[in-house]
Amino acid sequence: MIAQTTALVTGPLAARAERAVEEVAARLTRPERVESVTRRAETRIEAAYGIPVWHPLSLGAGLPGPALLYGELARSDQTYRPVAHRHISRAVQALPKPAGTGLFNGPAALLAAAQTCAGSFDDYKSLRAALAQWLATVQLRRLKAARRPDSRAVKEPGEYDLITGLSGTTRLLLDSAADAAENAADVRMAMTGSLEYLVGLARPIEVHGRQVPGWWLPAESLLTEQERGHYPDGFFDTGMAHGIAGVMAVLCSALAYGYEVPGQLSAINCMAEWLSHWAKPRSPKAGWPDRVALLEQITDELRPRSAVQTGWCYGTPGVAAALYRAGALLNRPPWCEQAVAVLRVDLARAQTQWGLDGPTICHGYAGFLQTTARVASHSADADLIEGCRRITAAVLAEADAETPFLFPHVVRSNSLDMPPERADRAGLLEGAAGVACVLLDVTRGPQSDPVGRSWDRCFGLA
């Protein structure tokens, strides 16, 4: 897709959004305060929900998120560069500690922030080179473990997803391979191997005597007993965060960079056709199911769903954005038209039917806004543009000046007996920095970058 920089939100609403961005930026300037505020809530949230809150190298709630926000702000105001540097420097101190290997938790999260904050000044060359080498080494090791001669079926939870899996880190390797400071031999090898792995997911596999898409997740790879009970034969994940939409988005990003391995176009076509098939744009519950059970795939019939989500992680917006990108890159207008049509259905619903929790990106209003904005800015669809204004108002309505970071994250337990909890988080996925990044984009237009290192590439949107 051709980058567009036109503001989708203007006038008094844009002025309110700009003030909110400035306020968030003012509240996140000190990384020590970000950490102390988040840690104060950690014990309570962990005790109530069993969900870890603070990790300095997390894009969910840690320091790379604010760094990315200041990196974006610095594109037009260089006074934010030293603020970004404070967050980068403090995050570096956490590198020797054990950390995750995915995009959203660990050294890769810091690499994402350093790449964006490098800007036109090409800062952090040594840090970026070291992190890119680390990522390439880990990626090659993970690819070796994922290539099983006995079966192509996925065995590990999150093996290919955008958050913890190989597609999210592949997206960063695209940035590294395009950058002189980061482009080492291992980086290129890991990037090429990663693309080959992701393409391989499109090859069908045999399950119970039937040919099915290769991204099938068997029951033993599922994380919870509840999932395994609900999907005893496994399922196919549609979503952007954990499913095939995120994989397809990364393959599209590679094409946009000019990187292509054998079978890549066919793989994108396979994934897009599958997603297109499972959308129900004219249904009262239009959109994509979070998951397609094995029996549903075999019988080609979905069982009734009780709810429709409109989040970035799962639901129409994330999948629609990925399908639109594939349609634009492969010149398949029906996919683009379908993505726009399903988003229109979501926007026509009452806000109470969106099924969103709070202002943040993952499963909140900001995620709905950014995905819709990406499609709206390229399609110029009047309904989607108006929808962006409506969602922006919903985001701003969630602002709470009494909270430390202005936009609190809503934590929803898996237990129906526990009410939602408001948490003070500063990160990108589940915090105020992510909300501010979204508001910044819709009021100024997404900013082009010489090598495409916009903050929302971490979400499969660039």
N, C-alpha and C positions, 0 to 999 in steps of 0.2 A: 504494500500500500504506500502511496505517496504521502510523505509527512505533511500535515497541515498545522498551521499555527493560529488559526482564527479562534478567538474567544467564543465559547458557547454561551457563557453567562455574562450579561452586561447590565448596566444601569445600577439602581439602588441595591439589587440583590448581589451583584458583583462587589459593590463597595462593602457590603456586610461580610462577604466571604473574604475579601482582602484584609479586612480588619481582624477577622478570626485567624488568618494565617499569620499576621504580624504578632498577634497575641500568643499563639502557640510557639512561634519562634522565640519570643521574649521569655517564655516560661521554660524552655528546654536548653538554654544557653550553657548551663553548668552541668557537665556530666556527673559530677559528684551528687548533685541534688537529684538528678534523674534516678540515680542508683538508690539513694537513701529513701526517696519517696516510694519507689517501687518495692524495695525490701520491706518497708513498714507494712505493706499489704500482703506480703508473701506468706507469712505464717498463717494468717487468717484464711486466705484463699486456698492454700494447700490443705489446711485442716478441713475446710468445708467441702472442697471439690476434688482434692487429690490431684490438682493441676499445678505443676511447677511454674513459677512466674518469672523469676529473674535469672537471666544468664547474660553476661555482658556482651557475648558474641551472638546474640539472637536477633534476627530480623523481626521476630514477633514482638518482643518487649524490651530488647537491649539497646546498646549504643549505636550499632550500624544504622538503625532507622533514623534517629535524629541527624546523624552525619549525612545521610542521603538527602534529607530535607534541606540542610544548609548547603549541600552541594548544588541542589537545584536552585536555591535562592541566589547562590553566588554566580549563576549564569548571567544575571542582570545586575547584581550588586556585590562587588568584590569584598565589601566589609564582612560578608558572611564566611569568607574563606578561613580566617583564623578560628571561627567558632566551629566549623566542620573539623578543623585540625584538632581541636581539643577533644572532640569525641573519638576521632580516629586514634589519637595518642593514648587515650585511656583504654580503649578497646584492645590496643596492641599489648597492654600489660597482661591481658587475660590469655594470650596465645599459648603460653607453656602448659596451661591447665587442660585436662581432658575435655574434648569438645566433639560435637557431631560432625558428620562427614557430608551432610546435605547442604543445600543452598541456604536454608533458613536458620541454621544453628551450627555455628562453628567458624573456622577460618574463612570458608567460602563467603559467609555473610559479610565479613570484614573486607574481603576482596571486592565484593559488589559495591560496597560503600566507597572504597578507595578508587575504584575505576570511575565512578561518577564524580567524585570530588576532585579527581585529577584535573578535569576541565581542560581548557585550552592552554593552561600553564604546564600540563603534563607532570603534575606533582606525584609524589610517592612512587617513583620509579623502582627503587630498590625493594620497597615493601611489596609492590604489586608483582614484581618479578619473583620474589620468594614465595608469595602466596599462590601465584599461578603454578609454580613448580610443585608446591605441596599438593595443590588440587589435581594436577596431572598425574602425580604419583598415586594418589589415593584413587582417582578415577580408573586408572589402568588396573589397579588391584581389584576394584569392585567389578569391572568389566570381566576380568578373568573368572571371578567367582560366579558371575551371572551366566557365563557360557557353559552350560552343562551338556555333555555329549549325549546323555540318556534322554533328555527331554527339553523342549523349549518352553515349557510352562513356567510361569513365574512362581517362585517358591518363597521369596522373602517379602514381608509386608513393606510397602513403600519402595520396592525395588526400582520402579521406573518413574515415580511421581515427581512433581515439581518441587515439593516441599523438602523431602528428605532423600529423594531418589535421583536416578541418573539423568533425568531430563532437565531438572533444575540446574545441576552443575554443568551439564552440557551447554546450557545457555550462557553461562559465564565463560566457558572455554571458547565460545565464539568470539567474545570480546577480547580474550587474551590472544587468540590467534591473529586478530586484526590489529594488534598493538605491538609496536617495535620493542617496547620494554619487556613485554610478557611472552612474546612468541618464540619459545624454545622448541627444540625437537620433540620433547616429551609432550608438550602442550599440543602440538599439531597431531601427534600420534593418538593422544587421548581424545581429541576432538573428532578425528576421523573414525576411530573405533566406537566412540559414543554414538555418532550418527548411524553407523552400521548396525549397532545394537538396537537403536530406536526404530530404524527401518525394519529390522527383523521381527519386531512385534506385530507387524501387519501380515506376516506369513501365517496361514491357518495352521492350527494344530488339531489333533484328534482327541476328543473327550467323549467317553462312553460311546465310541463308535461313530461319532458325528464330527464333521469338520466345523470348527468355530474359530472366531478371530483369536489371534495369538496373544492378545492382552487379557485373556481370561485369568481371573484370580481364583485359584482353588480354595476350598474352605479352610484347609490347613494353613494357608497364608494369611487368613484374616486375623485381626488383632483381638477381638473380643468374643466371648462366649455367646453374647447376644447376636452378633453378626453371623457366627457359625451356625447358630440355631435357625436364624431367619433365612440363611442362604446355604443350606447343607451341601449343595453342589457348586458352590462358588458363584461369582457374578462377573459382570463387565462394568467397570466404573466409567461413567461418562464425563465426570467433572474436570474442571481446570486444575484444581489443587492436587488431586490424587488420581485422576483418570486420564483417558485417552485424549481428551481435548487439550490438556497441557502438553502431552507428547507431540501432538500435531502442531501446536503453536510453536514449539521449539524447532521442529523440522521446517516450518515456514520461516522462522527467523534465520535459519541457516541458508535457505534459498535467497532471502533478502540480502544476506552478506555475500552471496555468490559461492557458497559451499554446497556441494552436492555429491553424494555417493550413489553407487548403483542402486536402483530401486526406490530412490527417495520420492520422486514424483508419484510413482504408483502407490507408495505407502500413504502419502498424504491423501491421495484420491480415495484409497480404501477406507481410511479413518473418517474422512469427510462424508463419504457416501453412507457409512454406517451411522454416523451421528445424524445426518439428514433424515435417514429412514426412521429413526426413533423419535423425532420431533413431531408434535401434534399441534400445528399452528391454529387449527380451527376449533379445537376442543375448548370447552370452558376452563379446563385445567391445562392449557397449552404450555408447551415447554418440554424440557427433557427430564426424564426420571433420573434420580441420582445414580441408580444402578439398574442394570438389566440382568435378571436372574438367568442361569443357564437354561432352565426350562422355557423361559420367555423367548430367549434367543432361538431355541430349537423350534418352538411352536409359532414363532413370529407373532406373539400376542402378549401385550402387557396386562398384568393384573391391575385392578383399580388402585390408585394412590389416594391417600387421604389429604395430602397437602402438596402445594407447589412452592418451591424455594426460588428466590430471586437473588441469591448471593453470588459473590465472585467464586467462592470455593465450590459450591454446588448450585445447580439450577440454570435457568436460562441465560443470564448475562455472560458468565464466563464461557459457556459453550458457544453462544451466539457470536461472541467476539472472535473466538478461534475459528469458527466456521466462516465468518466474514473474511478473515485474513486469508484463509485457504482459497476462497472463491475469488478474491481480488488477485492473488498471486498466480493462480492457475487459470484465470480468465473463465471462471464458471459463475456467471451471473445468477443462476438459480440458487446457489448456496448463499450468495450475498442477500438476495431477495428474501430467502427463508429466514435468515438471521434477523433482518430488519422486521419482518412480519411477526416473528415470535416476540421480539422485544416490544413491539407495539402492543401486543396482547397483555404483556406484563404491566406496561405503563397505564393501560386502560383500567386496570384493577384499582380498587380502593387501596390506600396506603396500608390499611390494617390487614390486607390480604397478601402483602408482599412477603410476610414471614421472616422479617429481618430483626436483628437484635442490635440496637444502638447505632452509633455513628461510624464505627471503624470498618476496615476494609474486608476482613475475612468473610464474615457473615452479617455485615451491617450495611448501612446506607451508602457509605463511601465506596464500597466495592461495586455495588449496583451502579453508582454514578460513574466511576471511572471506566467500567466496561462499556456502559451505554455511550459515554462520551467518545470513546475510541471509535465505535461504529458510527456515531452521529457525525464526527468530524470528517470522516471519509465518505460517508454516503450522502451527507447534506440533507438527510431526511428531516422534514419539518417537525414531524411528530416526535422523533427522538430528541431533537434539539429542545423542543418545549418540555419533553420529559426530563431532560437534564436540569432544566431550571426548577422543575418541581422537586426532583430528588435533592438538589442543592438546598432548597428551602428546608427539606426534611433533615438534612445533615445539620444545618445551622440551628434548627430547633432543639437539637440534642446537646448544644453547648451548655456547660454549667460552670459559670465563673467561680463557684465555690470549690471546685475541684482543682487539684494542682496543675493539671495539664490541659484544662478547658474541655477536652472531649474524653470522657471516661469510656472504657471498654466494658461491654456487657458479657459476663461469663455465664453460660447456661449449663447446668449440670445435666448428665445423662439421666439422673433420677428425677422423676416427675414430682417427687415430694419436696424438692428443694427449689426455692424461688431463684430467679436470676440475680446475679451479684454484680455490682458495679465495681470495676477495678481501675486503679490509676496506673496506666501503662503509657510509655512514651514511644513505643516502637513503630515499625512500619505496618506489619500485618494486623496487629491488635492494639494499636495505640494512636496517640494524637499526631505523631509525625506523619503517619500514613494519611490521616484525614486532611492534614494541612497540604500534603503533596497533591492530593486530589483537587482540593479547592484552588490551589495554585494553577493547576493545569486547566481547569474549566474557565478560569477568569483571564488567563493570558494565552491559552492554547498550548498544547504539548510542544516543548522546545526540541528542535532537531539537534542532533549531536553528530560530530564527524564520524563516529563509529557506533552510533545508536545506543549509547549507554544511559538512556533515560531510566529513571527510577523504576518505572512500571514494567521494564523488561523482566524483573524478578517475578512478575505475576503473569507472564506469558502474553503480554499485551504489546510488546515491541521487539 
